[in-house]
Amino acid sequence: MTDSTPGQAKEIRLNMLEQCNPSFQAFGLWTHPRDVSTGYTSIDYWVEYAKMLERGLFDNFFLADVYGIPDVFEGRADGALKNGCQGPSLDPTVLLPAMAYATTNLCFTVTGSVTYEQPYQFARRFSTLDHMLDGRLGWNIVTSYLTSGAIAMGRDGLETHDTRYDIADEFLDGVYSLWEGSWDAGAVVRDKSAPLYVDPAKVRPVSLDGEHYRFTAIAATETSPQRTPVLFQAGTSSRGKAFAAAHAEGVYINGTSKEVVAGHIADFRKVAADSGRDPRALKFFMGISVFVDDTEQAAKDRHAEYLQYSSTEGLMAMLSGAMGIDLSQYPLDERIEFQENDSNRSVMEAMTRNNELTLRQALEARALNGTNLALVGSAEQVADELISWMDETDIDGFNIARIVNHETTQNFIDKVIPILQERGRYKAAYGEGTFRERLFGDGPHLPEDHPAAQKRQY
Amino acid sequence: MTDSTPGQAKEIRLNMLEQCNPSFQAFGLWTHPRDVSTGYTSIDYWVEYAKMLERGLFDNFFLADVYGIPDVFEGRADGALKNGCQGPSLDPTVLLPAMAYATTNLCFTVTGSVTYEQPYQFARRFSTLDHMLDGRLGWNIVTSYLTSGAIAMGRDGLETHDTRYDIADEFLDGVYSLWEGSWDAGAVVRDKSAPLYVDPAKVRPVSLDGEHYRFTAIAATETSPQRTPVLFQAGTSSRGKAFAAAHAEGVYINGTSKEVVAGHIADFRKVAADSGRDPRALKFFMGISVFVDDTEQAAKDRHAEYLQYSSTEGLMAMLSGAMGIDLSQYPLDERIEFQENDSNRSVMEAMTRNNELTLRQALEARALNGTNLALVGSAEQVADELISWMDETDIDGFNIARIVNHETTQNFIDKVIPILQERGRYKAAYGEGTFRERLFGDGPHLPEDHPAAQKRQY
C-alpha cells in the first residue's frame, strides 16, 4: 500500500456517483435541453454510460439507492414525483452485469441496505455479482432511513438510528459468515475424472442467532473472486463513524474545508487503528460537483446556465426525506423563527448557517451540488484544486456527482483528466485484477485484520 | 390468439430450460469430456449461451432456481455438493441484463419464489428487469420446498404445502397491486418544458394487509413495458393447478403419455375458464430431453455414451430434496418392502411403477432426463414426434432440458430446427414486441380477464 503513504504524492482515484433515476443530486437538471437522464430506463443508457467512464479511466461506478419514495415534504410524494427526485427508481443490482459485460476494467459499487433483507439472499446475490463481474464489485453498505421504505418493506415504521446500526452489525456478521466461513479455500475441486465437484469436507453451514436476523445455511454460491466485495460506507454520526472504521475499505465523505476534512480523516484512521485495523486500509473519497470549461469565465457561465434548470421543489423533497423534516413548514424568504421545542432547530440552523441565510438562500447554495464541494473553473484550476485537496487532507480520491448527463462527465474526462495525467497524478492505463487489488495493490480477499477474516475456518 | 385455435397446426414454441449451477436435470453430465458447464460462474458463458439460443430462434431462456442446497439425502448436503447438484447455485435474476444486452429477440423467464421475499422489493427488481429487457421478461412463479431454504431465510421450518399457496396468493395480490395499480397509464409525463416528470394525480400508494405480508407503498419504478411480466407456473397438485389456472400464462408440464397430457391440459383449460379466464390464454410447454443424431442408431449410441457419465448419487440428492424423502433409507437393488405406516409409500410406488422396478432401475430410467419425456432418434424422427405431441395433446411447445452443454442444444438447433421450419411448424424469423406480444399476438399488458387487471385504476 505504498500509494497511500502519507507525504507521498498519491494517484487520484475517481468514482462516478449515480442513482438509477431521472434526477439525483443536481435536482431539476433532467430538464436541461442537453440532459439525457430520462433514458435511464434503457439498458443501452447504462452500458454507454459505463463505456464512457471506462474511456475516462474512472476507477469505479458508484450507484446509490434508497428504499421508498421521499414523502416527508408536504406530507406526500408529489414533490418527489413531479421532479423525478429519487422516485421513480430502478433496482441498481440487476444493472451491473450488462455494464460489466461491456467493459473490462471499470469497477462497480452498488448500494445495498442491511435493514430489510435476509442475509442469505443478499449474500447469494452479491456473490453472484462478484462472479459475473470477475471480482470488480464493491458494496456500499447503508442503513435505510425513509419511513416510507420501512412501511413498503412490511415494517410498522422506522427503527431508531442506533437500532438500525445494531441491525447492521448483525447483518454484516451474517454475510461475512456466508462469504468467508462457509466455503474453504480449495473446496471447489471441479475434477471431471474423480468425479468431484465440491469437497464436502471443506464446506459447512454457518449460523447467525441474532435479535434481528437468524439463520443456518451453507452459502448458496461457490466462492467468488473477492469473497466479500470491497466495502464502502458513508458514516458521519459517531455510531456511523465507528461502524465505518470497523468495516469500511472505502469511505465516502463530504466537506468544504480542507482543515475539517483532514481532521475528520485523521480521526477516522485513529478509530480504525483502535479497532485493530491498519489505518491505511481505509480509502477516503470526497463528494465533488465539477463545473469546468476552457476558461474560468466560461465555467462560471456554464454554472449559471445550469442553475436556471435547478428545482427547489425537488431539492426540498429530497432533503425533507433525508432529514426527516418537512421543509414546507418553514418560510422560504424570511429568517426562520423557531417555535419552542422545535426538535429540528439544530439541523435547520446548520443548514442555514446559524440562520444567516433564508431557507431559499440555503437551498440555492445546494441547488446544483447538494452537500458536495462545488468546483467551478478552468481545467487547470480544477486540476490544481483536486491535487491540493489530495495533498492537504489525506483523501484518496473523489466521488464525482452527476449534473447534466452525460455532458458534465464527458467534459471532465476531456478537459481535466489529461492535465491530471500530465502531472503524474492520474493513471495513464488501468491496472489489473479485482477491485480490491486495483484499490490496495493487495488482495483479492480482505486482509487478516478485517473483522470478516475472523469468520474464516481455513 | 388465432395461433392456438384447436385443430389448426400450431407453431412450436421453444424454451431452453436451465439452472445456474454445474449440474441440473442430467446429473453427472458436467463430467462429460465435451461438457462446458463448469464455466457457469462466468458472464461470457451465459452471454454465449443466450446468443446460441437466439441463433436457433428459441423463444425463451427459462432459468429455474431453488433456495437452499438439497440436504435430505443421507441427512446432509454431501451428495449434492460432490455432484454440483443444485448447489452451488447462482442468483439467476442478476444474469439477465447481460444476456439481454447481447441479444435482441430472445426472451427470458426467471424463477422467483413468493415464499420469503417482500413483495415491494420483488416488484421493484422484476420491474427493473422488464425495463432492462425492454419487455422480454417472464416470471416463473414458485413456492419454495426445501427446509434448508426456509431455515436459510430465517424461518423455523417449511410451511405446509397449502399454506405455501396461501402465502403465494397474498404475494401475488401484493405485486399485482404494485405493477398494475400504483401507476396509471400516462403517469409518466417526462415533459422538460412544463417541467413535469410524473403527474402525481396518476400515482398512488397501494396496500396489502394480509396474514403473511403487509405493506403500503407507491411502486418504486415507473411502469415497465409489460407491467406484469409473462407469468409461468408448474403446478401439478390440485391446489397448484387451481393456482396456475387462475394466474399462469405459461404452464410447464411433464408427461410421457399423450392421452394423459391431453386430458391434463383440457382439465387445466376448464379450470381457467371456470375462474373467468379465456382458456386459450394459457400456453402449455412440455419438458423434453432430446438425444438426436444423423441416424436413429447414432442417436442411441449418443444416449448410451452420455449415460456413462450420469450420477446416481446426484440424482438421489436432488430427488430426495424435491420429494422430501431420504432415498438412502431404501435398498437400491431389491424390491422395496415398505414398513407399516411408511408415509412415503405412495410416492415411492409411483416412482418404482408400483414396485415393478428396483430403486436403481427407477433411477436409471430418469438418469438423463428426470421426469421429462426422452426423445432418442434421428432428426426426422424427433421432428415427427414433436409435431405429433403438438397435434395430439394441445400443447404449445416444449421446455428443452440441458444434457451436455452446449453440444446437445447446438445439435438440436443444427439438426431438428431446420426440419421443423421446412414443415412450417417453426418460425423462420423472430417476431417483434414484448414477450407477451410475441407469445399471444396481443399485449403488452395482461388481458382484462386476468386477476391482475382488477388492480388497475385507470
Interface residues (C-beta under 8 A of the other chain):
Chain A: C20 P22 S23 G28 W30 T31 H32 P33 T38 T41 S42 I43 D44 V47 Y67 G68 I69 D71 R76 A77 D78 L81 K82 N83 G84 G87 P88 S89 L90 D91 T93 V94 L95 L96 P97 A98 A100 Y101 A102 Y116 E117 Q118 Y120 Q121 R124 R125 S127 T128 L129 H131 M132 L133 D134 S148 I151 A152 M153 G154 V188 R190 K192 S193 P195 L196 Y197 V198 D199 P200 V203 Y213 R214 F215 T216 A217 I218 A220 T221 E222 S224 S311
Chain B: C20 P22 S23 G28 W30 T31 H32 P33 T38 T41 S42 I43 D44 V47 Y67 G68 I69 D71 R76 A77 D78 L81 K82 N83 G84 G87 P88 S89 L90 D91 T93 V94 L95 L96 P97 A98 A100 Y101 A102 Y116 E117 Q118 Y120 Q121 R124 R125 S127 T128 L129 H131 M132 L133 D134 S148 I151 A152 M153 G154 V188 R190 K192 S193 P195 L196 Y197 V198 D199 P200 V203 Y213 R214 F215 T216 A217 I218 A220 T221 E222 S224 S311
